Amino acid sequence: MSDLICSSADKPLENYLKECGKCGVDTSHHRMVDQQNKCGYGLKGVCCRLCSNGPCRLSPAKPKGVCGADADTIACRNFLRQVAAGSGCYTHVVENTAKRLKELALDCKKKNIKMRNKDSLAKLAKMLGVACQGNCGKCGCQCVDSAVIVADAVLDDLHKPVEEKMELLEKIALPKRYEVWKKLGILPGGAKDEIFNAVVKTSTNLNSDPMDMLLQCLRLGISTGTYGLILTNLMNDIVMSPPKITMDPVGLRIIDPEYINIMITGHQQSMFVDLQAKLETEVIQKTAELVGAKGIRLVGCTCVGQDYQARSSSYKDTYCGHAGNNYTSEAVLMTGCVDLVVSEFNCTIPGIEPICEKLDIPMICLDDVAKKVNARLLPYSDEKKEEITGEIISAALCGFKNRKEKISGVCPKAGEKRINPMAAHGYAQSITGLSEDTLVQALGGSLKPLIDVIASGKIKGIAAVVGCSNLRAKGHDVFTVELAKKLIKKDILVLSAGCTCGGLENCGLMTMDAIELCGDGLKEVCTALGVPPVLNFGPCLAIGRIEMVACALAKELDVDLPQLPVVVSAPQWLEEQALADGAYALALGLPLHLGLAPFVTGSEVAVKVLTEDLKNLTGGQLIIETEIDAAADKFEEIILEKRQGLGLK
């Protein structure tokens, strides 16, 4: 194992991981150094291994594979497969969420009780044109039958054949955008069939038209964003509770070793509803006390933790806060204060498995798509949810009993007490709970105050700094954090969703102290409103909430999205899901920055279409900029250009 470690914007975390490395613990931060030399063919997307004649690697000296496929075909084919895989992940999540909503509604009907979070149900039912079914008294569209109809409508759209257009899309999309998509012929058919079609299309000796494949990426992006992002959030608001703006603790400080701590990872928040409800009962908390704990809590990690954080005001003492993003999860375990890991989707990196084994921390997986090698699989279902919840709680109790006689952490000293070695990490007060609704509420009921300060120039524009965390773009969260600092200094308001939030909040940019880093205009606005200059919308799914805000601004101004002084950056994108997100942003007509190029640079067609030609199609534009200062300057240039187009100084 290398003694070196990649840099992190979060210096206390970096120093802790260095110390753990000295004790023989191998982490992703150490492995990044070992894996820093990358394959040049892979980076350009010009390696093909679809058939046994390969792998074929293209270069100027060898411009075609054995079959005759050129760099444009191979790179675009690889890219479409990646976007399809990312879209598949989000489609899996929205499908399961719709099932949870339907199960909740039918359970309420069976027990003759009303749906919780009625306002959230009424909002979504109205958006989708679902009328009250007439059997719910005075509660308007808040009846269980309406929830069943909403869930079925989502599921029906997901399961349509590719030649049948998704019906809910027109009810959700900005009308001006919908017409652009219709004119371009990129309205998606059934989401699952679009993915299936993409997989078939990119197989051996089939599609060789790069433009056709890039257009399918846009269709996949539209279905991903509308269903996998927007609708998942709105259904989760019904199943769980809507976000509410609060100031919460963040970082590894949230973990109290005297509690039974269940670390949760993934994206399928609705799978934890029954567990959360049981943990709040007196009998479970008393049971925890019987084994010597103060209680039992969920420790937020990755996007599911971000989503719980956004809804934290709805829970009692059973959710202790958000510890960090995907590349913080190893450190969370190495504190020695975790008794069980429960995962249900991605961002649950394989690197946590040997640490769990070393510290004897049990793991449970709720979905076989995210089955970990040394974890117990308990496939979630409505019929077995109580049994599964019982198994989780039992495993956590046993994990704590096993831990309580041991010294915490992976670098113990003789006689050391059970403590959290990172009890000072993070911040006590960090903003969370922003959404398309809570932002408007905070502004007094309309977007006009935000529009006014943008028009006045106190805020030049908005940058959505969103998505993943990776270790390659300058180091762990380095590009994300440093870019946000430069943007707020330029009086550009930053909105964030995804693992980016984990880095930004653990580095203090979502605290009130960050106002001092702003330019004069943004500082004045943030001081007056009492909010930090970087706003936390929650998990990567909540990128859809930010896009809803952008659509609401465009609707208020009666313009299309490409005209807004808004830019999007995924400075440290990581996964195929991020590419599907990016395809949605480009379909929306927004400028999209990436801090690392996608693996298409070997294709002149792909590069030209994504970085130039899209401006004349959707209005979107892909911007690849690997340097932080240059990226911030480019954003300011674009925003000033958009302001000029709107007639603003």
KAZIHU-V819442 format. One record per residue. N is the residue number from 1. PHI is phi in whole degrees, 0 to 359 (NA if undefined). NEAR is the number of other ideal C-beta (glycine too) atoms within 8 Angstrom. D_CENTER is the distance of its C-alpha to the mean C-alpha in Angstrom with 1 decimal. Layout:
{{N/PHI/NEAR/D_CENTER} {N/PHI/NEAR/D_CENTER}}
//
This chain:
{{1/NA/7/30.9} {2/290/7/30.7} {3/281/4/31.5} {4/274/6/29.2} {5/216/13/25.6} {6/289/10/23.0} {7/287/9/22.7} {8/223/13/20.0} {9/294/13/19.5} {10/267/13/19.7} {11/295/7/23.4} {12/301/9/24.1} {13/294/16/21.5} {14/301/13/23.0} {15/295/8/26.5} {16/296/13/25.7} {17/294/15/24.4} {18/298/9/27.5} {19/296/9/29.7} {20/295/13/28.1} {21/298/15/28.6} {22/295/7/32.3} {23/267/8/32.5} {24/90/6/31.5} {25/271/11/27.8} {26/265/9/25.9} {27/235/14/22.3} {28/300/10/19.8} {29/293/15/20.9} {30/282/14/24.5} {31/294/10/23.8} {32/300/12/22.2} {33/294/10/25.7} {34/294/8/27.3} {35/255/7/25.2} {36/287/6/25.4} {37/275/3/27.8} {38/256/7/25.9} {39/288/6/27.6} {40/296/6/28.7} {41/293/11/28.8} {42/295/9/25.3} {43/299/10/24.0} {44/273/12/25.8} {45/76/16/24.9} {46/248/13/28.6} {47/249/12/29.0} {48/239/13/29.7} {49/230/7/30.3} {50/284/7/30.4} {51/227/9/34.1} {52/283/3/36.7} {53/285/7/38.2} {54/260/10/35.3} {55/295/6/33.3} {56/259/13/34.3} {57/240/8/33.3} {58/267/15/34.1} {59/204/8/35.7} {60/305/4/38.2} {61/281/4/40.9} {62/227/7/39.4} {63/282/8/37.7} {64/223/7/37.5} {65/284/12/36.7} {66/304/7/39.5} {67/284/9/38.7} {68/106/6/38.7} {69/295/11/35.0} {70/264/10/34.4} {71/297/12/31.5} {72/297/11/30.2} {73/296/10/30.1} {74/293/18/28.7} {75/294/18/25.9} {76/291/15/24.8} {77/295/14/25.2} {78/299/13/23.0} {79/295/17/20.4} {80/298/15/20.6} {81/298/11/20.2} {82/294/12/17.0} {83/297/16/15.5} {84/297/14/17.1} {85/295/9/15.6} {86/296/16/12.0} {87/297/18/13.1} {88/299/9/14.7} {89/298/15/11.7} {90/293/15/10.1} {91/293/16/13.7} {92/300/10/14.3} {93/293/14/11.7} {94/293/15/13.2} {95/296/11/16.6} {96/294/12/16.5} {97/295/15/15.3} {98/298/14/18.3} {99/296/11/20.5} {100/297/14/19.6} {101/298/15/20.5} {102/296/13/23.7} {103/298/9/24.6} {104/298/13/24.3} {105/297/14/26.4} {106/293/10/29.0} {107/293/9/29.2} {108/298/13/29.9} {109/294/9/32.5} {110/297/6/34.1} {111/270/6/34.4} {112/58/5/35.4} {113/236/4/32.9} {114/280/10/30.8} {115/295/13/27.1} {116/277/6/25.2} {117/52/12/23.0} {118/298/10/25.5} {119/297/8/24.5} {120/293/12/21.0} {121/294/15/22.8} {122/299/11/25.3} {123/299/11/22.8} {124/289/14/21.1} {125/300/16/24.6} {126/295/9/26.0} {127/301/9/23.4} {128/268/11/24.1} {129/74/6/27.8} {130/267/11/28.3} {131/277/7/31.5} {132/302/11/32.6} {133/273/9/34.4} {134/85/4/37.3} {135/241/5/37.4} {136/237/14/35.4} {137/67/3/38.0} {138/260/4/37.0} {139/268/10/33.2} {140/61/7/32.7} {141/269/12/29.8} {142/257/14/28.6} {143/274/13/30.4} {144/294/12/29.1} {145/297/11/30.4} {146/297/16/28.2} {147/295/17/25.1} {148/296/11/26.4} {149/296/11/27.1} {150/300/15/23.6} {151/299/14/22.1} {152/295/9/24.7} {153/296/12/24.2} {154/295/14/20.5} {155/298/12/21.7} {156/299/9/24.7} {157/295/14/22.8} {158/299/14/20.5} {159/262/7/23.8} {160/294/12/26.0} {161/292/7/27.7} {162/298/10/26.6} {163/278/4/29.6} {164/258/8/28.7} {165/288/8/26.3} {166/291/15/23.6} {167/281/9/25.3} {168/286/13/22.6} {169/304/15/21.2} {170/295/7/24.2} {171/280/9/23.8} {172/255/10/20.3} {173/289/11/20.4} {174/298/10/22.2} {175/308/6/25.8} {176/298/10/26.4} {177/290/13/23.4} {178/302/12/24.4} {179/293/8/27.8} {180/297/12/26.7} {181/298/13/24.8} {182/295/8/27.9} {183/296/6/30.2} {184/281/10/28.4} {185/73/6/28.3} {186/244/10/24.6} {187/293/12/24.0} {188/284/13/22.4} {189/277/13/24.3} {190/309/14/22.9} {191/302/15/19.4} {192/291/10/20.4} {193/286/11/23.6} {194/298/17/22.0} {195/294/13/20.2} {196/302/9/23.5} {197/298/10/25.4} {198/294/15/23.3} {199/296/10/23.9} {200/296/8/27.6} {201/301/11/27.8} {202/262/13/26.7} {203/275/8/29.2} {204/298/6/32.5} {205/59/5/34.9} {206/251/8/33.1} {207/295/8/31.3} {208/231/6/32.3} {209/260/6/31.5} {210/298/14/28.6} {211/294/8/28.4} {212/299/8/28.1} {213/290/15/25.3} {214/292/14/23.4} {215/294/11/24.0} {216/292/13/22.5} {217/301/12/19.3} {218/294/14/19.3} {219/298/13/20.1} {220/296/17/17.2} {221/297/18/14.9} {222/295/16/16.5} {223/292/16/16.2} {224/297/18/12.5} {225/292/17/11.7} {226/289/15/14.4} {227/263/18/14.0} {228/295/18/10.7} {229/259/17/8.9} {230/297/13/11.9} {231/291/15/14.0} {232/300/15/11.6} {233/300/13/11.1} {234/292/12/14.8} {235/287/18/15.9} {236/298/13/14.1} {237/298/14/15.9} {238/280/15/19.1} {239/291/12/18.6} {240/256/12/17.4} {241/185/8/18.0} {242/285/11/16.8} {243/297/13/15.3} {244/215/11/18.0} {245/291/10/18.4} {246/217/9/19.6} {247/246/6/20.2} {248/239/11/19.2} {249/287/12/19.8} {250/221/16/17.2} {251/99/13/17.8} {252/290/16/19.9} {253/298/13/22.6} {254/292/14/21.1} {255/273/15/22.6} {256/260/11/26.1} {257/295/12/28.1} {258/277/6/30.5} {259/259/12/27.9} {260/281/15/26.8} {261/246/15/23.2} {262/254/15/20.7} {263/278/14/17.6} {264/248/15/14.7} {265/224/15/11.9} {266/131/17/9.6} {267/222/14/7.6} {268/262/13/10.9} {269/301/12/11.8} {270/296/13/15.0} {271/287/12/16.5} {272/259/13/17.2} {273/298/12/19.1} {274/294/10/22.5} {275/299/12/21.9} {276/302/12/21.0} {277/297/8/24.1} {278/291/10/26.4} {279/295/13/25.4} {280/279/9/26.5} {281/283/8/29.9} {282/296/5/32.9} {283/296/6/34.1} {284/289/12/31.0} {285/295/11/31.0} {286/294/8/34.7} {287/299/10/34.3} {288/299/15/32.1} {289/294/10/34.9} {290/295/6/37.4} {291/264/11/35.9} {292/97/7/36.0} {293/259/12/32.5} {294/286/7/31.8} {295/168/11/29.4} {296/227/14/26.2} {297/223/14/22.7} {298/263/13/19.0} {299/257/16/17.4} {300/287/15/13.7} {301/213/15/11.8} {302/58/15/8.4} {303/291/14/5.6} {304/296/18/8.7} {305/291/14/10.5} {306/297/19/8.5} {307/291/15/9.1} {308/298/16/12.6} {309/298/17/13.1} {310/297/17/12.6} {311/250/14/15.2} {312/301/14/17.3} {313/293/7/20.4} {314/273/7/20.8} {315/249/11/21.3} {316/275/4/24.4} {317/277/7/24.7} {318/267/11/22.7} {319/240/12/19.3} {320/266/13/20.1} {321/134/12/16.9} {322/256/15/13.9} {323/277/17/15.3} {324/166/17/12.7} {325/272/15/10.0} {326/304/12/10.7} {327/270/15/13.8} {328/254/15/15.1} {329/297/18/15.4} {330/297/16/18.7} {331/294/15/20.1} {332/303/15/19.2} {333/292/14/21.4} {334/287/13/24.0} {335/294/15/24.9} {336/76/15/26.7} {337/250/10/25.6} {338/257/15/23.4} {339/251/12/25.3} {340/196/16/22.9} {341/247/16/19.5} {342/241/15/18.0} {343/235/15/15.2} {344/216/15/14.2} {345/194/16/11.7} {346/284/9/10.3} {347/74/13/9.5} {348/269/12/12.9} {349/290/10/14.9} {350/301/6/18.6} {351/296/11/19.8} {352/282/14/19.6} {353/296/12/22.2} {354/295/8/25.2} {355/290/15/24.5} {356/300/14/24.4} {357/293/8/27.6} {358/296/8/29.2} {359/263/11/28.6} {360/59/8/29.2} {361/260/12/25.9} {362/290/12/25.5} {363/232/15/22.4} {364/232/15/21.7} {365/246/15/19.4} {366/259/13/18.9} {367/214/14/18.1} {368/291/7/20.1} {369/293/6/17.4} {370/237/12/16.2} {371/294/9/19.8} {372/266/12/20.5} {373/297/6/24.0} {374/249/7/25.5} {375/251/12/23.7} {376/272/8/25.2} {377/266/8/23.8} {378/236/11/24.0} {379/303/8/22.7} {380/289/10/21.5} {381/208/7/23.7} {382/297/8/24.9} {383/295/4/28.4} {384/252/10/27.7} {385/298/10/25.1} {386/292/7/27.8} {387/295/7/29.1} {388/295/13/25.7} {389/301/11/25.1} {390/298/8/28.6} {391/295/10/27.9} {392/296/14/24.9} {393/296/14/26.9} {394/298/8/29.9} {395/295/12/28.0} {396/293/13/26.6} {397/299/13/30.2} {398/294/9/31.7} {399/298/13/29.2} {400/292/15/30.2} {401/301/9/33.8} {402/289/10/33.5} {403/277/12/31.9} {404/296/10/34.0} {405/266/4/37.0} {406/259/8/35.1} {407/277/9/34.4} {408/285/14/30.7} {409/86/11/28.9} {410/260/11/29.6} {411/236/9/32.2} {412/287/9/34.6} {413/245/6/37.9} {414/302/4/41.0} {415/80/3/41.3} {416/292/9/37.8} {417/283/4/36.6} {418/289/11/33.3} {419/222/9/31.1} {420/266/12/27.5} {421/293/10/28.1} {422/242/14/25.2} {423/295/8/26.2} {424/260/5/26.2} {425/285/11/22.8} {426/91/13/20.3} {427/221/12/21.4} {428/281/6/23.0} {429/226/8/21.8} {430/229/16/18.3} {431/288/13/17.1} {432/208/17/14.4} {433/88/16/14.3} {434/288/15/14.1} {435/206/14/13.9} {436/298/9/15.9} {437/268/9/18.7} {438/291/13/18.8} {439/297/13/18.9} {440/296/11/21.9} {441/300/9/23.4} {442/294/9/23.3} {443/270/11/25.0} {444/94/6/27.8} {445/111/5/26.9} {446/206/7/26.3} {447/275/12/24.5} {448/303/8/28.0} {449/301/9/27.9} {450/292/11/24.9} {451/299/11/26.7} {452/296/8/29.8} {453/287/11/28.6} {454/289/14/27.0} {455/299/7/30.4} {456/286/6/32.3} {457/93/10/30.5} {458/298/10/29.5} {459/246/14/25.9} {460/290/13/26.1} {461/180/14/22.8} {462/235/14/19.0} {463/241/15/16.5} {464/268/15/12.7} {465/259/15/11.6} {466/225/15/7.9} {467/101/14/5.7} {468/270/14/6.9} {469/240/15/10.1} {470/226/10/13.2} {471/250/10/16.8} {472/264/6/18.6} {473/276/11/18.0} {474/78/8/20.6} {475/123/10/19.2} {476/298/15/16.5} {477/64/19/14.6} {478/294/12/18.0} {479/299/12/17.2} {480/301/15/14.4} {481/292/13/16.7} {482/292/11/19.9} {483/296/15/18.6} {484/300/14/17.6} {485/300/10/21.0} {486/290/11/22.8} {487/291/13/21.2} {488/291/18/22.1} {489/294/9/25.5} {490/270/11/26.0} {491/65/13/25.4} {492/250/15/22.0} {493/290/12/19.7} {494/249/15/16.1} {495/248/15/13.1} {496/223/15/9.7} {497/206/18/6.1} {498/112/14/3.6} {499/297/18/6.2} {500/304/18/8.5} {501/298/16/9.2} {502/300/16/10.5} {503/287/17/12.9} {504/295/17/13.9} {505/285/18/14.8} {506/286/16/16.5} {507/257/10/18.5} {508/87/10/19.7} {509/281/16/18.4} {510/252/16/17.2} {511/255/12/20.7} {512/294/7/23.8} {513/298/6/25.4} {514/293/14/23.1} {515/302/11/25.2} {516/293/6/27.9} {517/270/9/25.9} {518/277/14/25.9} {519/290/9/28.4} {520/300/7/31.1} {521/292/13/29.7} {522/294/15/26.2} {523/300/12/27.8} {524/297/9/30.2} {525/294/12/27.6} {526/295/13/25.3} {527/296/8/28.5} {528/294/6/29.8} {529/273/7/26.7} {530/72/6/26.0} {531/228/8/22.4} {532/291/13/20.8} {533/276/15/20.2} {534/238/14/16.4} {535/255/14/14.7} {536/262/18/11.7} {537/268/14/9.8} {538/108/18/7.6} {539/286/14/4.1} {540/300/15/1.4} {541/303/16/4.5} {542/284/17/6.5} {543/304/16/6.9} {544/298/13/9.4} {545/293/15/11.0} {546/296/13/11.7} {547/292/14/13.1} {548/293/10/15.2} {549/297/12/16.5} {550/299/15/17.5} {551/296/12/19.3} {552/295/11/21.0} {553/297/13/22.3} {554/297/15/23.6} {555/294/8/25.2} {556/297/9/26.8} {557/269/10/28.2} {558/56/5/29.1} {559/230/9/27.6} {560/267/11/25.2} {561/303/16/21.8} {562/298/9/23.2} {563/275/10/25.7} {564/286/13/23.4} {565/281/12/23.2} {566/229/14/19.5} {567/232/13/17.7} {568/238/12/14.2} {569/226/15/13.4} {570/245/15/11.0} {571/296/15/13.6} {572/229/17/12.3} {573/303/14/10.6} {574/234/10/11.0} {575/249/10/10.6} {576/298/10/12.1} {577/301/11/8.9} {578/296/14/8.5} {579/291/14/12.1} {580/293/17/11.8} {581/303/18/9.5} {582/297/15/12.2} {583/298/15/14.9} {584/293/15/13.9} {585/301/14/14.2} {586/292/17/17.5} {587/292/14/18.7} {588/289/13/18.2} {589/91/12/20.5} {590/262/14/18.5} {591/291/9/19.1} {592/239/14/16.3} {593/258/15/16.7} {594/235/14/15.7} {595/280/15/17.1} {596/227/11/18.0} {597/290/9/19.6} {598/294/11/18.3} {599/276/12/21.1} {600/226/15/23.3} {601/292/12/25.6} {602/283/11/28.5} {603/252/15/28.7} {604/296/7/30.4} {605/296/10/29.6} {606/299/16/25.8} {607/297/10/25.9} {608/293/9/28.2} {609/296/12/26.5} {610/288/12/23.0} {611/264/10/24.3} {612/233/8/27.4} {613/294/8/28.2} {614/300/14/25.0} {615/301/8/26.2} {616/267/4/29.1} {617/254/8/27.1} {618/262/13/24.0} {619/95/12/24.3} {620/279/16/21.2} {621/202/11/21.6} {622/271/11/19.9} {623/240/11/20.7} {624/256/9/20.8} {625/217/9/21.8} {626/268/7/21.7} {627/252/6/23.5} {628/293/10/22.0} {629/300/7/25.0} {630/294/8/25.5} {631/295/15/21.9} {632/299/12/22.4} {633/295/8/25.8} {634/295/11/24.6} {635/300/15/22.1} {636/298/11/25.1} {637/299/8/27.4} {638/295/10/25.2} {639/297/15/24.8} {640/295/10/28.5} {641/294/8/29.3} {642/293/13/27.3} {643/299/12/29.1} {644/298/8/32.4} {645/295/7/31.7} {646/270/10/31.2} {647/81/4/34.4} {648/259/9/33.0} {649/286/3/34.5}}
//
